[in-house]
């Protein structure tokens, strides 16, 4: 079977499973549980196809290893927060309360499942570009792979800092001023983990584009090709999700307004003034 067709079939099965499970369990976080898993499978499908064809698949294997590292880190972080124990994302519960039952079920089918699962296919399509344009590794591959790993390390640090804050908050009885993390990377970005997460997929896109350029494609169709849609839509999703998440946080913590005024939303940047102080552990 054509590898892209196999990816689409796999995505269809995974999507159906997530939707059916959400109906049976009244838990709409099944896509969240698949988020760190299915892209790894998709990229390895493309990589194995390249190896089976006998073409130069070094770039594809590199891309698959990078996404495997991404998936392992994200799976670990999601698991330690209880993501695989039946805990639903609190944002879905809030949205459910704002909609009529039929409206939320339509939202669940079309956005939570269909759109997001389609997006998880789109972000992996640079690997298909690399499969279609086999070429030896170049110096740019080293640059973009190193960038991917640096962003992965950044997200790991941000998630650990956020985890440590919430653990201190838990030990303090659930209340720890100002109510949210403001130190470490969170001094420079309100959501550094979100920034690093989406940036990794731009680096991943660059690897696919490098393959196209190295095989002779020009700017259009090479450096700029259709697989950029995945990284672009992921960034749009993160911006929308961040705005919604912040509306919830701001309603819970009065100090968040000042933090939002002084600190960049996504891109790490020096704070405009001294941020809200966070007490020592």
KOLBADO-639734 format. One record per residue (C-alpha): residue in one letter; z, x negated, y negated. Coordinates in steps of 0.001 Angstrom, whole numbers, plus 500000, padded with zeros to 6 digits. Each point is the difference from the previous one (the first is absolute). Layout:
BEGIN
<numi: A | pz: Z | px: X | py: Y>;
...
END
This chain:
BEGIN
<numi: X | pz: 500000 | px: 500000 | py: 500000>;
<numi: X | pz: 499261 | px: 498846 | py: 496477>;
<numi: X | pz: 503266 | px: 498562 | py: 498569>;
<numi: X | pz: 499866 | px: 502164 | py: 496877>;
<numi: X | pz: 499494 | px: 503090 | py: 502146>;
<numi: X | pz: 502936 | px: 498932 | py: 502169>;
<numi: X | pz: 502163 | px: 499599 | py: 496900>;
<numi: X | pz: 499012 | px: 503475 | py: 498812>;
<numi: X | pz: 500761 | px: 501546 | py: 503397>;
<numi: X | pz: 503365 | px: 498230 | py: 500102>;
<numi: X | pz: 500758 | px: 501194 | py: 496478>;
<numi: X | pz: 499068 | px: 503553 | py: 500933>;
<numi: X | pz: 502330 | px: 499974 | py: 502997>;
<numi: X | pz: 502829 | px: 498468 | py: 497966>;
<numi: X | pz: 499476 | px: 502540 | py: 497213>;
<numi: X | pz: 500075 | px: 502933 | py: 502400>;
<numi: X | pz: 503160 | px: 498640 | py: 501607>;
<numi: X | pz: 501725 | px: 499599 | py: 496618>;
<numi: X | pz: 499052 | px: 503519 | py: 498930>;
<numi: X | pz: 501049 | px: 501661 | py: 503260>;
<numi: X | pz: 503294 | px: 498097 | py: 500067>;
<numi: X | pz: 500692 | px: 501006 | py: 496395>;
<numi: X | pz: 499604 | px: 503650 | py: 500989>;
<numi: X | pz: 502122 | px: 499710 | py: 503125>;
<numi: X | pz: 502833 | px: 498063 | py: 498360>;
<numi: X | pz: 499779 | px: 501300 | py: 496402>;
<numi: X | pz: 500045 | px: 496334 | py: 499023>;
<numi: X | pz: 497073 | px: 498814 | py: 497878>;
<numi: X | pz: 500739 | px: 496272 | py: 500217>;
<numi: X | pz: 497861 | px: 499327 | py: 503070>;
<numi: X | pz: 497276 | px: 498394 | py: 497910>;
<numi: X | pz: 502673 | px: 497764 | py: 498479>;
<numi: X | pz: 500914 | px: 498899 | py: 503521>;
<numi: X | pz: 496370 | px: 499243 | py: 500804>;
<numi: X | pz: 499337 | px: 498257 | py: 496683>;
<numi: X | pz: 500880 | px: 496487 | py: 501141>;
<numi: X | pz: 498488 | px: 500384 | py: 503467>;
<numi: X | pz: 496521 | px: 501498 | py: 499891>;
<numi: X | pz: 498444 | px: 497539 | py: 497506>;
<numi: X | pz: 500985 | px: 497160 | py: 502332>;
<numi: X | pz: 498200 | px: 501737 | py: 502865>;
<numi: X | pz: 496911 | px: 500652 | py: 497881>;
<numi: X | pz: 499629 | px: 496399 | py: 498835>;
<numi: X | pz: 500469 | px: 498673 | py: 503519>;
<numi: X | pz: 497250 | px: 502359 | py: 501198>;
<numi: X | pz: 497634 | px: 498327 | py: 497542>;
<numi: X | pz: 501258 | px: 496518 | py: 500913>;
<numi: X | pz: 499635 | px: 500558 | py: 503741>;
<numi: X | pz: 496503 | px: 501381 | py: 499420>;
<numi: X | pz: 499093 | px: 496799 | py: 498180>;
<numi: X | pz: 501373 | px: 497855 | py: 502801>;
<numi: X | pz: 498142 | px: 502096 | py: 502578>;
<numi: X | pz: 496722 | px: 499544 | py: 498127>;
<numi: X | pz: 500402 | px: 496251 | py: 500090>;
<numi: X | pz: 499568 | px: 499639 | py: 496238>;
<numi: X | pz: 502163 | px: 497823 | py: 497758>;
<numi: X | pz: 503107 | px: 502196 | py: 500018>;
<numi: X | pz: 502481 | px: 497554 | py: 498470>;
<numi: X | pz: 500233 | px: 502026 | py: 496794>;
<numi: X | pz: 500490 | px: 503237 | py: 501937>;
<numi: X | pz: 502787 | px: 498483 | py: 502078>;
<numi: X | pz: 501592 | px: 498660 | py: 496814>;
<numi: X | pz: 499830 | px: 503461 | py: 498427>;
<numi: X | pz: 501483 | px: 501574 | py: 503126>;
<numi: X | pz: 502871 | px: 497505 | py: 500068>;
<numi: X | pz: 500753 | px: 500605 | py: 496327>;
<numi: X | pz: 500072 | px: 503771 | py: 500467>;
<numi: X | pz: 502148 | px: 499585 | py: 503112>;
<numi: X | pz: 502533 | px: 498057 | py: 497923>;
<numi: X | pz: 499820 | px: 502729 | py: 497342>;
<numi: X | pz: 500562 | px: 502704 | py: 502612>;
<numi: X | pz: 502882 | px: 498192 | py: 501690>;
<numi: X | pz: 501837 | px: 499535 | py: 496711>;
<numi: X | pz: 499457 | px: 503588 | py: 498884>;
<numi: X | pz: 500983 | px: 501396 | py: 503395>;
<numi: X | pz: 503233 | px: 497999 | py: 499954>;
<numi: X | pz: 500896 | px: 501153 | py: 496502>;
<numi: X | pz: 499186 | px: 503629 | py: 500788>;
<numi: X | pz: 501986 | px: 499874 | py: 503243>;
<numi: X | pz: 503165 | px: 498564 | py: 498462>;
<numi: X | pz: 500004 | px: 502835 | py: 497469>;
<numi: X | pz: 499958 | px: 502514 | py: 502854>;
<numi: X | pz: 496343 | px: 500936 | py: 499692>;
<numi: X | pz: 499500 | px: 500345 | py: 503751>;
<numi: X | pz: 503138 | px: 502033 | py: 500624>;
<numi: X | pz: 498753 | px: 503331 | py: 498689>;
<numi: X | pz: 500885 | px: 499439 | py: 496342>;
<numi: X | pz: 497443 | px: 501695 | py: 497752>;
<numi: X | pz: 498910 | px: 498472 | py: 496699>;
<numi: X | pz: 502157 | px: 501689 | py: 497350>;
<numi: X | pz: 496967 | px: 500523 | py: 497763>;
<numi: X | pz: 498344 | px: 502313 | py: 502523>;
<numi: X | pz: 503161 | px: 502095 | py: 500153>;
<numi: X | pz: 499974 | px: 500334 | py: 496211>;
<numi: X | pz: 496346 | px: 501022 | py: 499972>;
<numi: X | pz: 500626 | px: 502509 | py: 502782>;
<numi: X | pz: 502651 | px: 501616 | py: 497837>;
<numi: X | pz: 497559 | px: 500329 | py: 497099>;
<numi: X | pz: 497234 | px: 501668 | py: 502008>;
<numi: X | pz: 499533 | px: 503143 | py: 501996>;
<numi: X | pz: 499947 | px: 499343 | py: 503757>;
<numi: X | pz: 496236 | px: 500504 | py: 500331>;
<numi: X | pz: 499357 | px: 497774 | py: 496991>;
<numi: X | pz: 502054 | px: 497183 | py: 501444>;
<numi: X | pz: 498331 | px: 500301 | py: 503401>;
<numi: X | pz: 496603 | px: 499759 | py: 498327>;
<numi: X | pz: 501234 | px: 496976 | py: 498048>;
<numi: X | pz: 501311 | px: 498522 | py: 503234>;
<numi: X | pz: 496653 | px: 500392 | py: 501767>;
<numi: X | pz: 497680 | px: 498939 | py: 497187>;
<numi: X | pz: 501991 | px: 497316 | py: 498198>;
<numi: X | pz: 502901 | px: 498708 | py: 502073>;
<numi: X | pz: 497960 | px: 499823 | py: 503198>;
<numi: X | pz: 496247 | px: 500140 | py: 499323>;
<numi: X | pz: 499801 | px: 498067 | py: 496741>;
<numi: X | pz: 502574 | px: 497348 | py: 500794>;
<numi: X | pz: 498700 | px: 499377 | py: 503512>;
<numi: X | pz: 496471 | px: 499702 | py: 498607>;
<numi: X | pz: 501327 | px: 497527 | py: 497452>;
<numi: X | pz: 501466 | px: 497882 | py: 502791>;
<numi: X | pz: 496500 | px: 499709 | py: 501423>;
<numi: X | pz: 498453 | px: 499185 | py: 496630>;
<numi: X | pz: 502350 | px: 497116 | py: 499216>;
<numi: X | pz: 499011 | px: 498283 | py: 503263>;
<numi: X | pz: 496226 | px: 500249 | py: 499481>;
<numi: X | pz: 499704 | px: 496520 | py: 498452>;
<numi: X | pz: 500417 | px: 498866 | py: 503612>;
<numi: X | pz: 496875 | px: 501979 | py: 500864>;
<numi: X | pz: 498216 | px: 498234 | py: 497139>;
<numi: X | pz: 501072 | px: 496674 | py: 501517>;
<numi: X | pz: 498736 | px: 501173 | py: 503394>;
<numi: X | pz: 496619 | px: 500890 | py: 498537>;
<numi: X | pz: 499768 | px: 496672 | py: 498139>;
<numi: X | pz: 501184 | px: 497285 | py: 502397>;
<numi: X | pz: 500236 | px: 496668 | py: 498227>;
<numi: X | pz: 502182 | px: 496889 | py: 500253>;
<numi: X | pz: 503261 | px: 499908 | py: 498091>;
<numi: X | pz: 499857 | px: 498672 | py: 496453>;
<numi: X | pz: 502478 | px: 498671 | py: 497501>;
<numi: X | pz: 500221 | px: 503465 | py: 498474>;
<numi: X | pz: 501290 | px: 501351 | py: 503310>;
<numi: X | pz: 502845 | px: 497506 | py: 499807>;
<numi: X | pz: 500746 | px: 501068 | py: 496429>;
<numi: X | pz: 500027 | px: 503720 | py: 500762>;
<numi: X | pz: 501935 | px: 499583 | py: 503252>;
<numi: X | pz: 502611 | px: 497931 | py: 498160>;
<numi: X | pz: 500137 | px: 502658 | py: 497290>;
<numi: X | pz: 500501 | px: 502703 | py: 502637>;
<numi: X | pz: 502879 | px: 498032 | py: 501533>;
<numi: X | pz: 501577 | px: 499342 | py: 496597>;
<numi: X | pz: 499886 | px: 503719 | py: 499235>;
<numi: X | pz: 501461 | px: 500722 | py: 503432>;
<numi: X | pz: 502894 | px: 497658 | py: 499265>;
<numi: X | pz: 500483 | px: 501660 | py: 496615>;
<numi: X | pz: 500200 | px: 503443 | py: 501577>;
<numi: X | pz: 502424 | px: 498718 | py: 502623>;
<numi: X | pz: 502293 | px: 498631 | py: 497287>;
<numi: X | pz: 499792 | px: 503209 | py: 497957>;
<numi: X | pz: 500777 | px: 502200 | py: 502995>;
<numi: X | pz: 502914 | px: 497773 | py: 500981>;
<numi: X | pz: 501431 | px: 500134 | py: 496481>;
<numi: X | pz: 499683 | px: 503778 | py: 499970>;
<numi: X | pz: 501558 | px: 500238 | py: 503459>;
<numi: X | pz: 502915 | px: 497779 | py: 498946>;
<numi: X | pz: 500626 | px: 502165 | py: 496930>;
<numi: X | pz: 500070 | px: 503207 | py: 502022>;
<numi: X | pz: 502311 | px: 498415 | py: 502557>;
<numi: X | pz: 502414 | px: 499072 | py: 497191>;
<numi: X | pz: 499641 | px: 503510 | py: 498637>;
<numi: X | pz: 500796 | px: 501437 | py: 503413>;
<numi: X | pz: 503097 | px: 497814 | py: 500335>;
<numi: X | pz: 501080 | px: 501142 | py: 496538>;
<numi: X | pz: 500047 | px: 503598 | py: 501169>;
<numi: X | pz: 496506 | px: 500968 | py: 498896>;
<numi: X | pz: 500477 | px: 499264 | py: 496314>;
<numi: X | pz: 499166 | px: 496665 | py: 498414>;
<numi: X | pz: 498983 | px: 499773 | py: 496356>;
<numi: X | pz: 497380 | px: 500331 | py: 498749>;
<numi: X | pz: 498889 | px: 501674 | py: 503244>;
<numi: X | pz: 496884 | px: 497904 | py: 500642>;
<numi: X | pz: 499106 | px: 496319 | py: 500416>;
<numi: X | pz: 499408 | px: 498087 | py: 496761>;
<numi: X | pz: 500439 | px: 496345 | py: 500954>;
<numi: X | pz: 497841 | px: 497467 | py: 501798>;
<numi: X | pz: 496370 | px: 501085 | py: 500014>;
<numi: X | pz: 501115 | px: 503400 | py: 498729>;
<numi: X | pz: 500836 | px: 498349 | py: 496703>;
<numi: X | pz: 496270 | px: 499487 | py: 499458>;
<numi: X | pz: 498544 | px: 503089 | py: 501656>;
<numi: X | pz: 501427 | px: 503412 | py: 500768>;
<numi: X | pz: 498031 | px: 500009 | py: 503252>;
<numi: X | pz: 499126 | px: 496425 | py: 500984>;
<numi: X | pz: 499629 | px: 500998 | py: 503652>;
<numi: X | pz: 497353 | px: 502566 | py: 499036>;
<numi: X | pz: 498147 | px: 497370 | py: 497978>;
<numi: X | pz: 499959 | px: 497483 | py: 502835>;
<numi: X | pz: 499050 | px: 502630 | py: 502579>;
<numi: X | pz: 496854 | px: 501209 | py: 498297>;
<numi: X | pz: 499047 | px: 496496 | py: 498840>;
<numi: X | pz: 499870 | px: 498806 | py: 503603>;
<numi: X | pz: 497186 | px: 502441 | py: 500673>;
<numi: X | pz: 498050 | px: 498713 | py: 497014>;
<numi: X | pz: 500318 | px: 496513 | py: 501510>;
<numi: X | pz: 498875 | px: 501457 | py: 503326>;
<numi: X | pz: 496976 | px: 501521 | py: 498288>;
<numi: X | pz: 499212 | px: 496598 | py: 498508>;
<numi: X | pz: 499832 | px: 498493 | py: 503487>;
<numi: X | pz: 497388 | px: 502545 | py: 501047>;
<numi: X | pz: 498068 | px: 499433 | py: 496789>;
<numi: X | pz: 500107 | px: 496253 | py: 500629>;
<numi: X | pz: 498350 | px: 500561 | py: 503375>;
<numi: X | pz: 497198 | px: 501986 | py: 498387>;
<numi: X | pz: 499423 | px: 497388 | py: 497298>;
<numi: X | pz: 500140 | px: 497128 | py: 502500>;
<numi: X | pz: 497291 | px: 501681 | py: 502072>;
<numi: X | pz: 497677 | px: 500234 | py: 497028>;
<numi: X | pz: 500827 | px: 503316 | py: 498341>;
<numi: X | pz: 500004 | px: 500013 | py: 496226>;
<numi: X | pz: 502482 | px: 501487 | py: 497579>;
<numi: X | pz: 499089 | px: 503609 | py: 500776>;
<numi: X | pz: 500497 | px: 500584 | py: 503685>;
<numi: X | pz: 501829 | px: 496706 | py: 500324>;
<numi: X | pz: 502768 | px: 499211 | py: 497543>;
<numi: X | pz: 499943 | px: 503673 | py: 499034>;
<numi: X | pz: 499456 | px: 502225 | py: 503013>;
<numi: X | pz: 500906 | px: 503506 | py: 501124>;
<numi: X | pz: 503114 | px: 498904 | py: 501888>;
<numi: X | pz: 501732 | px: 499526 | py: 496635>;
<numi: X | pz: 500599 | px: 503756 | py: 500050>;
<numi: X | pz: 502983 | px: 499592 | py: 502319>;
<numi: X | pz: 501940 | px: 497608 | py: 497773>;
<numi: X | pz: 499091 | px: 502049 | py: 496926>;
<numi: X | pz: 501185 | px: 503304 | py: 501466>;
<numi: X | pz: 503156 | px: 498352 | py: 501325>;
<numi: X | pz: 500834 | px: 498829 | py: 496481>;
<numi: X | pz: 499416 | px: 503506 | py: 498651>;
<numi: X | pz: 502268 | px: 501396 | py: 502715>;
<numi: X | pz: 502751 | px: 497538 | py: 499142>;
<numi: X | pz: 499799 | px: 500784 | py: 496295>;
<numi: X | pz: 500297 | px: 503726 | py: 500663>;
<numi: X | pz: 502793 | px: 499489 | py: 502519>;
<numi: X | pz: 501866 | px: 497728 | py: 497600>;
<numi: X | pz: 499836 | px: 502534 | py: 497181>;
<numi: X | pz: 501340 | px: 502734 | py: 502293>;
<numi: X | pz: 502734 | px: 497757 | py: 501412>;
<numi: X | pz: 501100 | px: 498972 | py: 496524>;
<numi: X | pz: 500243 | px: 503607 | py: 498858>;
<numi: X | pz: 502536 | px: 500548 | py: 502783>;
<numi: X | pz: 501921 | px: 496805 | py: 499244>;
<numi: X | pz: 500127 | px: 500721 | py: 496266>;
<numi: X | pz: 501447 | px: 503445 | py: 500674>;
<numi: X | pz: 502815 | px: 498444 | py: 502048>;
<numi: X | pz: 500891 | px: 496947 | py: 497922>;
<numi: X | pz: 500212 | px: 500163 | py: 496173>;
<numi: X | pz: 499774 | px: 496201 | py: 499763>;
<numi: X | pz: 496530 | px: 500068 | py: 501509>;
<numi: X | pz: 498447 | px: 500993 | py: 496676>;
<numi: X | pz: 501081 | px: 496711 | py: 498439>;
<numi: X | pz: 498928 | px: 498042 | py: 503071>;
<numi: X | pz: 496596 | px: 501648 | py: 499858>;
<numi: X | pz: 499703 | px: 499163 | py: 496308>;
<numi: X | pz: 500741 | px: 496311 | py: 500488>;
<numi: X | pz: 498431 | px: 499202 | py: 503364>;
<numi: X | pz: 496398 | px: 500002 | py: 501221>;
<numi: X | pz: 499198 | px: 502756 | py: 502473>;
<numi: X | pz: 498027 | px: 497931 | py: 502513>;
<numi: X | pz: 498709 | px: 496609 | py: 498864>;
<numi: X | pz: 502901 | px: 497511 | py: 499804>;
<numi: X | pz: 500479 | px: 499128 | py: 496343>;
<numi: X | pz: 502885 | px: 498681 | py: 497883>;
<numi: X | pz: 502149 | px: 502926 | py: 498812>;
<numi: X | pz: 499570 | px: 501033 | py: 496394>;
<numi: X | pz: 503752 | px: 499979 | py: 499443>;
<numi: X | pz: 503034 | px: 499360 | py: 502139>;
<numi: X | pz: 499829 | px: 502393 | py: 502993>;
<numi: X | pz: 502760 | px: 502272 | py: 501170>;
<numi: X | pz: 502748 | px: 497829 | py: 501457>;
<numi: X | pz: 500730 | px: 500220 | py: 503695>;
<numi: X | pz: 503545 | px: 499201 | py: 501110>;
<numi: X | pz: 500603 | px: 497046 | py: 502271>;
<numi: X | pz: 500450 | px: 500662 | py: 503691>;
END
